[in-house]
Amino acid sequence: VFVPRGTYHLKDSLFIFSNIWLHLADGTVMYRDDPSKLMLLGVYLDPNGNIVHSENCKVGGYNQIKNVKISGGEWNGGVKSTDVYNNKYSQMDMVFRHGENITIENTTIGNDTSIHSVNFDGCRNLTINNVKFVNHYKYQGSDLSYYVDKSKTSNASFAYKEALHTDYLSTEDGKSNAK
């Protein structure tokens, strides 16, 4: 899927399925209008043809999202530095769960206050190449409950922040299945 140069306002999450290459032309910006929505979410079709969000982790192994490539342009989460004190928390920019053969390259991702800009849970064969993460702000608003480290009671606004987060699957004996 080729997205021509321009600024595109995402009012809801954009879904991506297996076996898709999403390429943004140089100068293309995907701009999130509603920070409470994910920007890009890996999804799959169940046996009945229904769209199932990967955030639900309904399929084990690496079978939810496969053979995906995201390249070019910019993914702008819609958060400015002045927003972090004004209860403007954002969701993650991209989420992929239980997938394999996923590439993100030659793009810029940022302007968010989420825990992670890009989140891979239980994925293998990932390639991240020439990706620039920018303006990944530490949220300072009043509703920090999702990512506050509750063990640090002396600093209630402490929050974990990772622009890129990856988890891997393991077998019952704890050995990694990751490649």
ABEGO torsion letter per residue (X at the ends): XBBBBEBBBBABBBBBBBGBBBBBBBGBBBBBABAABBABBBBBBBAAGBBBBAAAGABBEAAABBGBBBBEEBBBAGBBAAAAAAGBBBBBABBBBGBBGBBBBGBBBEGBABABABBBBGBBGBBBBGBBBBGBBBBABABAAAABBAABAABAABBBBBABBBBBBBBAAGBBABX
